[in-house]
Amino acid sequence: MQPLAVAKIDDAVADHLNGRDPREPPPEFPITSQIDGELRELRVRFAKTRYRVLYERSRNLIVLLHVFEKNTGAIPANEIRKAQARMADFQARMDARPRRPPRAAGRDAPPPGRRP
């Protein structure tokens, strides 16, 4: 992903998601929409490319789960499954005693079980 596209996505997250009171409703369509249960998408357009940021709220946190380029009308099921699996992992880590910190995702992430 281009650095300028990443900056545009960061700006959209800052403008529409960060700092929102947990009691506030999510931003309305066309900025965001509900995908499945609590899973939502934030729409970001950079030049001619459409990006989607899949996220969920966890109490007072917005958990960014997955970002991808959207080229079709519907969100592909495999993209939804990735986000749901990451949220399940996040919830398991937060519910564990002692709490285990979330692990970075993506190709730069350390292998599971290895600390940086």
N, C-alpha and C positions, 0 to 999 in steps of 0.2 A: 504494500500500500504506500502510496506517495506521502512524503512528509506533510505536504499541504493538505491532503485529504485527512490525515490523522489530526492535524490542527483544526480543521473544520468540524470533525466529529467531537473533539475535545470542547470546542466552543459550544456546540449544540448541547452537550451534556451539561456544561456549566450554565448555559442560559435557561434550559428547560427542566433539568432534574435536580442539580445541586441546590442545597439550601431550602428546599421545599419542606414545609411543616408536614410531618407524617399524617396529620389530620386533614390536610388539603387533598382534594381529588387530584388525580394525575392530569397532566396537560391534555387538552382535548384534541380530537381529530381536526386537522390532518397532521398535527405534530406527533401525536402518539396514538396508538390504538391497542386494544386488548387482543391477545393472540389465543391464550388458553389458560383458564383459571386466572392466576395472578400474573402470568407472563404477559409482558407488554413489549411493543416495539417503538423505538424512537426513530423517526424518519429523518435522514440527512441526505441532502443532495449536494454533490460537488461536481461542478461542470456538468457533464452529461451522465455522470455515474450516480446511481442511487445506492446508498448504504442503509443498512438496518442495524440498530443496536438493540439486542434483546436484553431485557432487564426485569427484575422483580424488586419489590420493596420487602425488606426484612426489618420490621420495627422502624427504627429511625434511619436505616441505611438504604441506599439504592445500590443494589448488587448488579453490576454490569456483567452479563453472562457470555455474550457472543456478539461479534460484529462480522457482517458479511456483505458482499455486494449483491444487490437484488436485481435479477435480470428477468424475472417472471412475475406474473400477476399475483400468485399465491406464494407464501413462504414455504419453501421445500420442507418436507417432514423431517429430513435428516438435520436441518438447521435447528428446528424446534427441539428435537431429541437431544442435541448437543447442549442447548441452553438448559433443558430440564435436568439432564445428568449433572451439569455443573451446579445447579441450584441444590439438587439433592446432596451433592458432595459438600457444598457450603453449609447446609443445614446440619448434616451429620457432624461436621467439624465444630460447629457452634454449640451443638447439643452434647458433645463429648465432655467427659469430666476426667482429667483436666482438659480444658478447651484446646483444640489443635488449630493453629492458625491456617487460614486459607493458603493454598499453594498457587503459585503463579501458573498461568496457562499459556499455551502457545509454544512456538518453536524455541524461544529463548528460556523456557522454564527448565529448572533443574529436574533431573529424574525423580520420581516419587521416592520418598524416604531419604533423600539427600538434601542437606541444608546448605545454602550458599555461604 
